[in-house]
Amino acid sequence: MDISGIRLSGACYAPAGKAVLSDISLTLDEPRIGIVGRNGSGKTTLLRLMAGLVRPTAGIVRVGGLDPAADRKAMLGRIGILFQNPDHQIIFPTVEEELAFGLRQQGRAEAEARALARDLLARQGRAHWAGAAVQTLSQGQRQWLCLMAVLAMDPATILLDEPFAALDLPSAARLARRLDGLPQQVVIVSHDPRVLERMDRVLWLEGGRLVADGPAAQVLRAFRAEMDRLGEADADTDLAG
């Protein structure tokens, strides 16, 4: 599968004049990319810009040469996004319906989409899930369902926002194995540097700006050192603006 390059040039996001991201310029071609930063650093917003879920207030975002916010239909086969909380992503009551939805968005007929959904479940050893109510699934199972719904559409790039944050250790290990085996470009956001140690490249965001970009070991070493420094200081005394 060809990797869909992501380009940002001077991208900013400042809703109502409040800067969330400032002057982000990147070319993302590596197979495995991590984005690290503290809570509120702009990591999730950067993913949303890449996916076309929000438009930059200045600058340019392109995925495979296209504006992701302007051509959402074209993005269905180029970008898939997995949110931190699967309950913010799931919209249908049963597993089969949830898996079939994206396929229908890509133009498949209802019957074909459902058949493909059942086939996907069977190949994953979960044929018995087809008619199950989503609300009966565990957190890890719902996360798996969201990933399978994204993979069913075969996007070139998958964006994941804190995918391990709410999972227990066995569920996290299963998800990590699944992600490791994917042919797609994978971009993972995390505040935990351990999650990103095997990435080809890591970006560090702080206050909506890119402060480091390079090999995982180098960037994560610097990030850990800064987090240790902040942990030693009274770094949370200022009132939020």
C-alpha positions as CSV (number, residue, x, y, z in Angstrom):
1,M,0.0,0.0,0.0
2,D,1.3,3.5,-0.9
3,I,1.8,5.8,2.1
4,S,-0.2,8.9,1.7
5,G,2.0,11.9,2.5
6,I,0.8,14.5,4.9
7,R,1.9,18.1,4.4
8,L,1.4,21.1,6.6
9,S,2.7,24.5,5.8
10,G,2.4,27.3,8.3
11,A,-0.7,25.7,9.7
12,C,-2.4,27.5,12.6
13,Y,-5.6,26.9,14.5
14,A,-6.9,29.7,16.6
15,P,-10.7,29.5,17.1
16,A,-12.2,32.7,18.4
17,G,-8.7,34.2,18.2
18,K,-7.2,31.8,20.8
19,A,-4.1,30.0,19.5
20,V,-4.2,26.3,19.8
21,L,-1.6,25.5,17.1
22,S,0.9,28.0,15.7
23,D,2.9,27.8,12.5
24,I,3.2,24.1,12.1
25,S,5.2,23.0,9.0
26,L,5.7,19.3,8.5
27,T,6.1,16.7,5.8
28,L,5.1,13.3,7.2
29,D,6.2,10.3,5.1
30,E,7.6,7.8,7.6
31,P,5.7,4.6,8.3
32,R,5.5,5.2,12.1
33,I,5.2,8.6,13.6
34,G,4.6,9.6,17.2
35,I,3.4,12.9,18.6
36,V,4.3,13.6,22.2
37,G,3.4,16.4,24.5
38,R,1.7,17.4,27.7
39,N,-2.1,17.6,28.0
40,G,-3.3,20.7,26.2
41,S,-0.3,20.9,24.0
42,G,-2.3,20.7,20.8
43,K,-1.7,17.0,19.9
44,T,-5.3,16.1,19.3
45,T,-6.0,19.3,17.4
46,L,-3.1,18.5,15.1
47,L,-4.6,15.1,14.4
48,R,-8.0,16.7,13.7
49,L,-6.4,19.1,11.2
50,M,-4.7,16.2,9.4
51,A,-8.0,14.3,9.2
52,G,-9.9,17.4,8.0
53,L,-12.2,17.5,11.0
54,V,-11.3,21.1,11.5
55,R,-9.9,23.7,9.1
56,P,-6.7,25.6,9.8
57,T,-7.3,29.3,10.5
58,A,-4.1,30.0,8.6
59,G,-1.7,28.0,6.5
60,I,-2.2,24.8,4.4
61,V,-2.9,21.2,5.2
62,R,-2.7,18.6,2.4
63,V,-3.1,14.8,2.4
64,G,-2.0,13.2,-0.8
65,G,-2.2,16.6,-2.4
66,L,-5.8,17.2,-1.3
67,D,-7.4,19.5,1.2
68,P,-8.8,17.1,3.8
69,A,-11.4,19.5,5.1
70,A,-12.7,20.3,1.7
71,D,-12.9,16.8,0.3
72,R,-14.2,14.6,3.1
73,K,-15.3,11.8,0.7
74,A,-11.9,11.5,-0.8
75,M,-10.4,11.2,2.7
76,L,-12.3,8.0,3.5
77,G,-9.7,6.0,1.6
78,R,-6.8,8.1,2.7
79,I,-7.1,8.9,6.4
80,G,-8.8,7.0,9.3
81,I,-8.8,8.4,12.8
82,L,-9.3,6.5,16.1
83,F,-10.3,8.7,19.0
84,Q,-9.2,8.3,22.6
85,N,-12.7,7.3,23.8
86,P,-14.4,4.8,21.5
87,D,-17.8,5.9,22.8
88,H,-17.2,9.2,21.0
89,Q,-16.8,7.4,17.7
90,I,-19.4,4.6,17.8
91,I,-22.8,5.6,16.5
92,F,-24.7,2.3,15.7
93,P,-26.2,-0.1,18.2
94,T,-24.8,-3.3,16.8
95,V,-21.3,-4.4,15.8
96,E,-22.2,-5.3,12.3
97,E,-23.9,-2.0,11.7
98,E,-21.0,-0.1,13.0
99,L,-18.5,-2.0,10.8
100,A,-20.8,-1.6,7.7
101,F,-21.3,2.2,8.1
102,G,-17.9,3.3,6.7
103,L,-18.2,0.9,3.8
104,R,-21.6,2.4,2.9
105,Q,-20.0,5.8,3.0
106,Q,-17.5,4.6,0.4
107,G,-20.4,3.7,-1.9
108,R,-21.1,0.1,-1.1
109,A,-24.6,-1.2,-1.1
110,E,-26.2,-2.0,2.2
111,A,-26.2,-5.8,1.6
112,E,-22.6,-5.8,0.4
113,A,-21.4,-3.6,3.3
114,R,-23.0,-5.9,5.8
115,A,-21.6,-9.0,4.1
116,L,-18.1,-7.5,4.2
117,A,-18.6,-6.6,7.9
118,R,-19.5,-10.2,8.7
119,D,-16.6,-11.5,6.7
120,L,-14.2,-9.3,8.6
121,L,-15.5,-10.5,11.9
122,A,-15.2,-14.1,10.8
123,R,-11.6,-13.6,9.7
124,Q,-10.9,-12.2,13.2
125,G,-12.5,-15.1,14.9
126,R,-15.4,-12.9,16.1
127,A,-18.3,-14.0,13.8
128,H,-20.5,-14.3,16.9
129,W,-20.1,-10.5,17.5
130,A,-22.1,-9.5,14.4
131,G,-25.5,-9.0,16.1
132,A,-24.1,-8.1,19.5
133,A,-25.1,-4.8,21.1
134,V,-22.1,-2.5,21.2
135,Q,-23.0,-1.5,24.8
136,T,-22.2,-5.1,25.9
137,L,-18.6,-4.9,24.8
138,S,-15.8,-4.0,27.1
139,Q,-13.7,-0.8,26.7
140,G,-11.0,-2.8,24.9
141,Q,-13.5,-4.6,22.7
142,R,-15.1,-1.2,21.7
143,Q,-11.6,0.1,20.9
144,W,-11.0,-2.9,18.8
145,L,-14.3,-2.4,17.0
146,C,-13.4,1.2,16.2
147,L,-10.1,0.1,14.8
148,M,-11.7,-2.6,12.7
149,A,-14.2,-0.1,11.4
150,V,-11.4,2.2,10.3
151,L,-9.4,-0.7,8.8
152,A,-12.4,-1.9,6.8
153,M,-12.2,1.2,4.7
154,D,-8.5,0.5,4.0
155,P,-7.1,4.0,4.5
156,A,-3.5,4.7,3.7
157,T,-2.9,6.5,7.0
158,I,-4.3,5.8,10.5
159,L,-4.3,8.5,13.2
160,L,-4.7,7.4,16.8
161,D,-5.3,9.6,19.7
162,E,-4.0,8.1,23.0
163,P,-5.1,4.6,21.9
164,F,-3.8,2.8,25.1
165,A,-4.9,5.3,27.7
166,A,-8.0,3.5,28.9
167,L,-6.9,-0.1,28.2
168,D,-5.8,-2.7,30.7
169,L,-2.4,-4.4,30.1
170,P,-3.7,-7.4,28.1
171,S,-5.9,-5.2,25.9
172,A,-3.0,-2.8,25.3
173,A,-0.7,-5.6,24.4
174,R,-3.2,-7.0,21.8
175,L,-3.7,-3.5,20.3
176,A,0.0,-2.9,20.1
177,R,0.5,-6.2,18.2
178,R,-2.3,-5.3,15.8
179,L,-0.8,-1.9,15.1
180,D,2.7,-3.3,14.6
181,G,1.4,-5.6,11.9
182,L,-0.4,-2.9,9.9
183,P,0.9,-2.0,6.4
184,Q,-0.6,1.5,6.8
185,Q,1.2,4.6,7.9
186,V,0.4,5.0,11.6
187,V,0.5,8.3,13.5
188,I,0.1,7.9,17.3
189,V,-0.5,10.7,19.8
190,S,0.5,10.1,23.4
191,H,1.7,11.9,26.5
192,D,3.5,8.7,27.5
193,P,6.9,8.5,25.9
194,R,7.0,4.7,26.4
195,V,4.3,4.3,23.8
196,L,6.4,6.0,21.2
197,E,9.8,4.4,21.7
198,R,9.7,2.3,18.5
199,M,8.4,5.1,16.2
200,D,10.5,6.1,13.2
201,R,10.0,9.7,14.0
202,V,8.6,11.7,17.0
203,L,7.2,15.2,17.1
204,W,7.1,17.1,20.4
205,L,4.5,19.8,20.8
206,E,4.5,22.3,23.6
207,G,2.0,25.1,23.8
208,G,0.7,24.5,20.3
209,R,4.2,24.8,18.8
210,L,6.6,22.2,17.5
211,V,9.7,22.3,19.7
212,A,11.5,19.1,18.5
213,D,11.3,16.7,15.6
214,G,13.5,13.8,15.0
215,P,14.4,10.2,15.8
216,A,12.4,8.7,18.7
217,A,15.3,8.2,21.0
218,Q,16.6,11.7,20.7
219,V,13.3,13.5,21.0
220,L,11.9,11.4,23.8
221,R,15.2,11.8,25.8
222,A,14.8,15.5,25.6
223,F,11.1,15.3,26.5
224,R,11.7,13.1,29.5
225,A,14.4,15.5,30.8
226,E,12.0,18.5,30.5
227,M,9.2,16.6,32.2
228,D,11.5,15.6,35.0
229,R,12.6,19.3,35.3
230,L,9.0,20.4,35.5
231,G,8.2,17.7,38.0
232,E,10.9,19.0,40.3
233,A,9.5,22.5,40.2
234,D,6.1,24.0,41.2
235,A,5.1,24.2,37.6
236,D,1.3,24.3,38.1
237,T,1.0,27.4,40.2
238,D,-0.3,29.8,37.5
239,L,-4.0,30.2,37.1
240,A,-5.4,29.0,33.7
241,G,-6.0,31.9,31.3
